[in-house]
Amino acid sequence: MKTDTVQDPKRNEPDNWIGQLSRVLEGIKRHLFCEEGVALFVKETGRLLAERNRQGRPALERMQQRLTEMDREIANIMTAIKQGLLTVSTKVELEKAEAE
C-alpha cells in the first residue's frame, strides 16, 4: 500500500545525521556516566572477570599437571640413558616427550 508522505529534505544532510548522533551520545553519557551507571559498570565488569577466571582455572591446572607429568617422564628417560639403556625405543620416547 502506497501512502503519500513528504520526505524531509534535511533527513539525508550530514549535519542532521551528526546532530542525531550527538543526541544519542549525550544520552549515553548522561546515563552511563552518572554514579549509578558507573557503579553498575564496575559491578558487572568485576562479575564477568571473576567468571572468566573461574572458567580458565581448571584448564590452567590441567596444563600444569600435564607439564609436571612430562617433566617426570623426561627425567625418567634421561635416567635410563645415563644407566646405559639407550636404545632406539628410548630415543624415540625421549623425542616424543620433548616434542609434547
ABEGO torsion letter per residue (X at the ends): XBBBBBBBAAAABAAAAAAAAAAAAAAAAAAAABAAAAAAAAAAAAAAAAAAAAAAAAAAAAAAAAAAAAAAAAAAAAAAAAAGABBAAAAAAAAAAAAX
